[in-house]
Amino acid sequence: MKTITIDISDKVYNLFRGLLKQLPKGSYKIYEEDPDVLTAEEQKELYSIQNKLDKGDLSDFVDWDDVQDKF
């Protein structure tokens, strides 16, 4: 299967779902929540890390020299 992510207006959401239900059974899967969308908590953490990176603070990341030494 292939995945398509779309945003549609609330006005046509039910109509669109009805259209999908006319397709053969098993030919589609509806995910109620988009797995690619970050939760509010995840977005907050992402912004925090990005802010640190912008300031040159790499403390949230593994020291790559140590990782290379282990190999």
N, CA, C and O atoms as a Tinker XYZ file with bonds, in Angstrom:
   284  protein
     1  N      0.834000   -1.183000    0.000000    73     2
     2  CA     0.000000    0.000000    0.000000    64     1     3
     3  C      0.878000    1.246000    0.000000    63     2     4     5
     4  O      2.023000    1.208000    0.451000    81     3
     5  N      0.349000    2.317000   -0.494000    73     3     6
     6  CA     1.003000    3.618000   -0.480000    64     5     7
     7  C      0.211000    4.521000    0.451000    63     6     8     9
     8  O     -0.962000    4.265000    0.720000    81     7
     9  N      0.848000    5.574000    0.943000    73     7    10
    10  CA     0.202000    6.480000    1.886000    64     9    11
    11  C      0.076000    7.863000    1.279000    63    10    12    13
    12  O      1.004000    8.369000    0.648000    81    11
    13  N     -1.088000    8.469000    1.480000    73    11    14
    14  CA    -1.341000    9.846000    1.078000    64    13    15
    15  C     -1.866000   10.570000    2.306000    63    14    16    17
    16  O     -2.767000   10.084000    2.990000    81    15
    17  N     -1.297000   11.734000    2.578000    73    15    18
    18  CA    -1.785000   12.565000    3.665000    64    17    19
    19  C     -2.437000   13.788000    3.041000    63    18    20    21
    20  O     -1.828000   14.482000    2.226000    81    19
    21  N     -3.695000   14.049000    3.434000    73    19    22
    22  CA    -4.389000   15.217000    2.890000    64    21    23
    23  C     -5.080000   15.968000    4.018000    63    22    24    25
    24  O     -5.417000   15.401000    5.057000    81    23
    25  N     -5.277000   17.234000    3.787000    73    23    26
    26  CA    -6.089000   18.055000    4.675000    64    25    27
    27  C     -7.312000   18.476000    3.879000    63    26    28    29
    28  O     -7.194000   19.042000    2.792000    81    27
    29  N     -8.490000   18.194000    4.429000    73    27    30
    30  CA    -9.720000   18.609000    3.764000    64    29    31
    31  C    -10.570000   19.379000    4.755000    63    30    32    33
    32  O    -10.430000   19.219000    5.968000    81    31
    33  N    -11.437000   20.202000    4.240000    73    31    34
    34  CA   -12.266000   21.023000    5.120000    64    33    35
    35  C    -13.263000   20.148000    5.872000    63    34    36    37
    36  O    -13.628000   19.064000    5.417000    81    35
    37  N    -13.687000   20.631000    7.008000    73    35    38
    38  CA   -14.689000   19.921000    7.803000    64    37    39
    39  C    -15.984000   19.735000    7.025000    63    38    40    41
    40  O    -16.715000   18.769000    7.241000    81    39
    41  N    -16.261000   20.667000    6.119000    73    39    42
    42  CA   -17.514000   20.629000    5.347000    64    41    43
    43  C    -17.605000   19.401000    4.457000    63    42    44    45
    44  O    -18.698000   18.875000    4.243000    81    43
    45  N    -16.474000   18.935000    3.934000    73    43    46
    46  CA   -16.518000   17.803000    2.995000    64    45    47
    47  C    -15.942000   16.515000    3.589000    63    46    48    49
    48  O    -15.862000   15.501000    2.897000    81    47
    49  N    -15.545000   16.544000    4.849000    73    47    50
    50  CA   -14.914000   15.379000    5.468000    64    49    51
    51  C    -15.791000   14.136000    5.369000    63    50    52    53
    52  O    -15.333000   13.096000    4.895000    81    51
    53  N    -17.036000   14.226000    5.805000    73    51    54
    54  CA   -17.926000   13.054000    5.780000    64    53    55
    55  C    -18.221000   12.606000    4.362000    63    54    56    57
    56  O    -18.322000   11.407000    4.104000    81    55
    57  N    -18.360000   13.545000    3.441000    73    55    58
    58  CA   -18.578000   13.203000    2.040000    64    57    59
    59  C    -17.381000   12.432000    1.486000    63    58    60    61
    60  O    -17.548000   11.442000    0.773000    81    59
    61  N    -16.181000   12.889000    1.815000    73    59    62
    62  CA   -14.968000   12.224000    1.356000    64    61    63
    63  C    -14.863000   10.809000    1.931000    63    62    64    65
    64  O    -14.515000    9.868000    1.218000    81    63
    65  N    -15.164000   10.666000    3.223000    73    63    66
    66  CA   -15.147000    9.320000    3.822000    64    65    67
    67  C    -16.153000    8.410000    3.147000    63    66    68    69
    68  O    -15.879000    7.229000    2.935000    81    67
    69  N    -17.324000    8.952000    2.803000    73    67    70
    70  CA   -18.329000    8.164000    2.082000    64    69    71
    71  C    -17.820000    7.702000    0.734000    63    70    72    73
    72  O    -18.076000    6.575000    0.310000    81    71
    73  N    -17.099000    8.583000    0.066000    73    71    74
    74  CA   -16.496000    8.229000   -1.224000    64    73    75
    75  C    -15.497000    7.087000   -1.054000    63    74    76    77
    76  O    -15.483000    6.147000   -1.848000    81    75
    77  N    -14.676000    7.168000   -0.035000    73    75    78
    78  CA   -13.699000    6.102000    0.215000    64    77    79
    79  C    -14.378000    4.771000    0.494000    63    78    80    81
    80  O    -13.897000    3.720000    0.072000    81    79
    81  N    -15.495000    4.819000    1.204000    73    79    82
    82  CA   -16.204000    3.573000    1.547000    64    81    83
    83  C    -16.772000    2.869000    0.320000    63    82    84    85
    84  O    -17.148000    1.699000    0.396000    81    83
    85  N    -16.837000    3.568000   -0.806000    73    83    86
    86  CA   -17.308000    2.942000   -2.039000    64    85    87
    87  C    -16.196000    2.142000   -2.718000    63    86    88    89
    88  O    -16.465000    1.364000   -3.633000    81    87
    89  N    -14.966000    2.326000   -2.282000    73    87    90
    90  CA   -13.846000    1.553000   -2.823000    64    89    91
    91  C    -13.910000    0.123000   -2.291000    63    90    92    93
    92  O    -14.544000   -0.123000   -1.265000    81    91
    93  N    -13.262000   -0.823000   -2.974000    73    91    94
    94  CA   -13.276000   -2.212000   -2.507000    64    93    95
    95  C    -12.722000   -2.348000   -1.079000    63    94    96    97
    96  O    -11.765000   -1.673000   -0.699000    81    95
    97  N    -13.351000   -3.237000   -0.303000    73    95    98
    98  CA   -12.897000   -3.487000    1.070000    64    97    99
    99  C    -11.442000   -3.909000    1.076000    63    98   100   101
   100  O    -11.007000   -4.691000    0.231000    81    99
   101  N    -10.693000   -3.385000    2.036000    73    99   102
   102  CA    -9.286000   -3.743000    2.168000    64   101   103
   103  C     -8.366000   -2.962000    1.243000    63   102   104   105
   104  O     -7.151000   -3.157000    1.275000    81   103
   105  N     -8.928000   -2.078000    0.417000    73   103   106
   106  CA    -8.081000   -1.330000   -0.503000    64   105   107
   107  C     -7.606000   -0.008000    0.084000    63   106   108   109
   108  O     -6.836000    0.709000   -0.555000    81   107
   109  N     -8.053000    0.321000    1.286000    73   107   110
   110  CA    -7.631000    1.553000    1.942000    64   109   111
   111  C     -7.693000    1.381000    3.453000    63   110   112   113
   112  O     -8.357000    0.478000    3.962000    81   111
   113  N     -7.001000    2.249000    4.153000    73   111   114
   114  CA    -7.024000    2.289000    5.616000    64   113   115
   115  C     -7.056000    3.745000    6.016000    63   114   116   117
   116  O     -6.238000    4.537000    5.546000    81   115
   117  N     -7.993000    4.111000    6.880000    73   115   118
   118  CA    -8.094000    5.485000    7.358000    64   117   119
   119  C     -7.445000    5.557000    8.729000    63   118   120   121
   120  O     -7.802000    4.808000    9.638000    81   119
   121  N     -6.493000    6.460000    8.866000    73   119   122
   122  CA    -5.867000    6.742000   10.151000    64   121   123
   123  C     -6.479000    8.035000   10.671000    63   122   124   125
   124  O     -6.346000    9.085000   10.042000    81   123
   125  N     -7.130000    7.964000   11.787000    73   123   126
   126  CA    -7.801000    9.143000   12.327000    64   125   127
   127  C     -6.807000   10.241000   12.680000    63   126   128   129
   128  O     -7.107000   11.421000   12.500000    81   127
   129  N     -5.649000    9.880000   13.173000    73   127   130
   130  CA    -4.620000   10.854000   13.520000    64   129   131
   131  C     -3.453000   10.675000   12.573000    63   130   132   133
   132  O     -3.002000    9.555000   12.337000    81   131
   133  N     -2.972000   11.764000   12.039000    73   131   134
   134  CA    -1.828000   11.727000   11.133000    64   133   135
   135  C     -0.582000   11.393000   11.936000    63   134   136   137
   136  O     -0.210000   12.156000   12.827000    81   135
   137  N      0.085000   10.255000   11.643000    73   135   138
   138  CA     1.269000    9.877000   12.424000    64   137   139
   139  C      2.445000   10.824000   12.236000    63   138   140   141
   140  O      3.391000   10.797000   13.023000    81   139
   141  N      2.400000   11.667000   11.195000    73   139   142
   142  CA     3.495000   12.597000   10.950000    64   141   143
   143  C      3.347000   13.908000   11.714000    63   142   144   145
   144  O      4.254000   14.740000   11.713000    81   143
   145  N      2.201000   14.089000   12.366000    73   143   146
   146  CA     1.960000   15.327000   13.097000    64   145   147
   147  C      2.479000   15.178000   14.517000    63   146   148   149
   148  O      2.179000   14.197000   15.197000    81   147
   149  N      3.258000   16.155000   14.962000    73   147   150
   150  CA     3.807000   16.115000   16.311000    64   149   151
   151  C      2.756000   16.558000   17.323000    63   150   152   153
   152  O      1.932000   17.429000   17.045000    81   151
   153  N      2.801000   15.946000   18.493000    73   151   154
   154  CA     1.943000   16.379000   19.581000    64   153   155
   155  C      2.462000   17.718000   20.103000    63   154   156   157
   156  O      3.580000   18.121000   19.782000    81   155
   157  N      1.662000   18.397000   20.898000    73   155   158
   158  CA     2.077000   19.681000   21.466000    64   157   159
   159  C      3.348000   19.512000   22.291000    63   158   160   161
   160  O      4.236000   20.363000   22.246000    81   159
   161  N      3.438000   18.422000   23.040000    73   159   162
   162  CA     4.627000   18.156000   23.866000    64   161   163
   163  C      5.857000   17.934000   22.988000    63   162   164   165
   164  O      6.939000   18.435000   23.295000    81   163
   165  N      5.691000   17.179000   21.890000    73   163   166
   166  CA     6.805000   16.936000   20.976000    64   165   167
   167  C      7.253000   18.232000   20.297000    63   166   168   169
   168  O      8.450000   18.455000   20.115000    81   167
   169  N      6.295000   19.086000   19.924000    73   167   170
   170  CA     6.647000   20.362000   19.308000    64   169   171
   171  C      7.417000   21.240000   20.286000    63   170   172   173
   172  O      8.385000   21.897000   19.902000    81   171
   173  N      6.992000   21.253000   21.547000    73   171   174
   174  CA     7.672000   22.042000   22.566000    64   173   175
   175  C      9.126000   21.583000   22.717000    63   174   176   177
   176  O     10.040000   22.405000   22.791000    81   175
   177  N      9.327000   20.271000   22.763000    73   175   178
   178  CA    10.678000   19.709000   22.878000    64   177   179
   179  C     11.510000   20.042000   21.644000    63   178   180   181
   180  O     12.685000   20.389000   21.761000    81   179
   181  N     10.907000   19.939000   20.471000    73   179   182
   182  CA    11.607000   20.267000   19.225000    64   181   183
   183  C     12.054000   21.728000   19.230000    63   182   184   185
   184  O     13.194000   22.025000   18.875000    81   183
   185  N     11.168000   22.640000   19.627000    73   183   186
   186  CA    11.522000   24.054000   19.675000    64   185   187
   187  C     12.622000   24.308000   20.696000    63   186   188   189
   188  O     13.502000   25.138000   20.471000    81   187
   189  N     12.574000   23.604000   21.806000    73   187   190
   190  CA    13.600000   23.756000   22.835000    64   189   191
   191  C     14.969000   23.343000   22.300000    63   190   192   193
   192  O     15.959000   24.048000   22.491000    81   191
   193  N     15.013000   22.205000   21.635000    73   191   194
   194  CA    16.273000   21.705000   21.071000    64   193   195
   195  C     16.762000   22.636000   19.970000    63   194   196   197
   196  O     17.954000   22.932000   19.885000    81   195
   197  N     15.831000   23.103000   19.117000    73   195   198
   198  CA    16.220000   24.007000   18.041000    64   197   199
   199  C     16.791000   25.307000   18.606000    63   198   200   201
   200  O     17.757000   25.848000   18.067000    81   199
   201  N     16.204000   25.803000   19.675000    73   199   202
   202  CA    16.693000   27.019000   20.324000    64   201   203
   203  C     18.114000   26.811000   20.848000    63   202   204   205
   204  O     18.966000   27.687000   20.703000    81   203
   205  N     18.367000   25.647000   21.459000    73   203   206
   206  CA    19.712000   25.345000   21.941000    64   205   207
   207  C     20.708000   25.266000   20.785000    63   206   208   209
   208  O     21.817000   25.792000   20.881000    81   207
   209  N     20.312000   24.609000   19.693000    73   207   210
   210  CA    21.192000   24.502000   18.530000    64   209   211
   211  C     21.519000   25.874000   17.967000    63   210   212   213
   212  O     22.658000   26.139000   17.582000    81   211
   213  N     20.516000   26.749000   17.920000    73   211   214
   214  CA    20.733000   28.097000   17.401000    64   213   215
   215  C     21.757000   28.861000   18.239000    63   214   216   217
   216  O     22.442000   29.756000   17.744000    81   215
   217  N     21.847000   28.492000   19.514000    73   215   218
   218  CA    22.801000   29.143000   20.417000    64   217   219
   219  C     24.140000   28.411000   20.469000    63   218   220   221
   220  O     25.047000   28.815000   21.197000    81   219
   221  N     24.259000   27.318000   19.685000    73   219   222
   222  CA    25.505000   26.561000   19.658000    64   221   223
   223  C     25.616000   25.524000   20.770000    63   222   224   225
   224  O     26.683000   24.941000   20.962000    81   223
   225  N     24.542000   25.287000   21.497000    73   223   226
   226  CA    24.524000   24.323000   22.598000    64   225   227
   227  C     24.196000   22.943000   22.045000    63   226   228   229
   228  O     23.068000   22.691000   21.623000    81   227
   229  N     25.188000   22.044000   22.046000    73   227   230
   230  CA    25.007000   20.684000   21.537000    64   229   231
   231  C     24.888000   19.671000   22.675000    63   230   232   233
   232  O     25.097000   18.479000   22.452000    81   231
   233  N     24.560000   20.115000   23.879000    73   231   234
   234  CA    24.557000   19.247000   25.061000    64   233   235
   235  C     23.504000   18.130000   25.005000    63   234   236   237
   236  O     23.620000   17.150000   25.740000    81   235
   237  N     22.491000   18.257000   24.156000    73   235   238
   238  CA    21.462000   17.208000   24.058000    64   237   239
   239  C     21.892000   16.050000   23.164000    63   238   240   241
   240  O     21.172000   15.059000   23.040000    81   239
   241  N     23.060000   16.171000   22.543000    73   239   242
   242  CA    23.473000   15.176000   21.578000    64   241   243
   243  C     24.674000   14.383000   22.063000    63   242   244   245
   244  O     25.479000   14.851000   22.868000    81   243
   245  N     24.763000   13.165000   21.544000    73   243   246
   246  CA    25.863000   12.268000   21.885000    64   245   247
   247  C     27.157000   12.847000   21.329000    63   246   248   249
   248  O     27.178000   13.423000   20.242000    81   247
   249  N     28.225000   12.688000   22.083000    73   247   250
   250  CA    29.543000   13.107000   21.608000    64   249   251
   251  C     29.985000   12.089000   20.552000    63   250   252   253
   252  O     30.307000   10.949000   20.885000    81   251
   253  N     30.001000   12.495000   19.300000    73   251   254
   254  CA    30.280000   11.577000   18.196000    64   253   255
   255  C     31.692000   11.017000   18.244000    63   254   256   257
   256  O     31.941000    9.934000   17.716000    81   255
   257  N     32.625000   11.735000   18.870000    73   255   258
   258  CA    33.973000   11.200000   18.990000    64   257   259
   259  C     33.959000    9.948000   19.868000    63   258   260   261
   260  O     34.638000    8.967000   19.566000    81   259
   261  N     33.180000    9.984000   20.960000    73   259   262
   262  CA    33.056000    8.806000   21.824000    64   261   263
   263  C     32.409000    7.650000   21.088000    63   262   264   265
   264  O     32.818000    6.501000   21.261000    81   263
   265  N     31.407000    7.933000   20.270000    73   263   266
   266  CA    30.727000    6.881000   19.505000    64   265   267
   267  C     31.703000    6.245000   18.527000    63   266   268   269
   268  O     31.751000    5.020000   18.409000    81   267
   269  N     32.484000    7.064000   17.821000    73   267   270
   270  CA    33.442000    6.534000   16.862000    64   269   271
   271  C     34.509000    5.689000   17.550000    63   270   272   273
   272  O     34.934000    4.671000   17.004000    81   271
   273  N     34.948000    6.095000   18.739000    73   271   274
   274  CA    35.956000    5.333000   19.484000    64   273   275
   275  C     35.455000    3.933000   19.845000    63   274   276   277
   276  O     36.244000    2.991000   19.918000    81   275
   277  N     34.149000    3.798000   20.070000    73   275   278
   278  CA    33.590000    2.493000   20.448000    64   277   279
   279  C     33.571000    1.522000   19.279000    63   278   280   281
   280  O     33.531000    0.308000   19.478000    81   279
   281  N     33.599000    2.049000   18.062000    73   279   282
   282  CA    33.623000    1.175000   16.894000    64   281   283
   283  C     35.042000    0.806000   16.602000    63   282   284
   284  O     35.305000    0.069000   15.652000    81   283
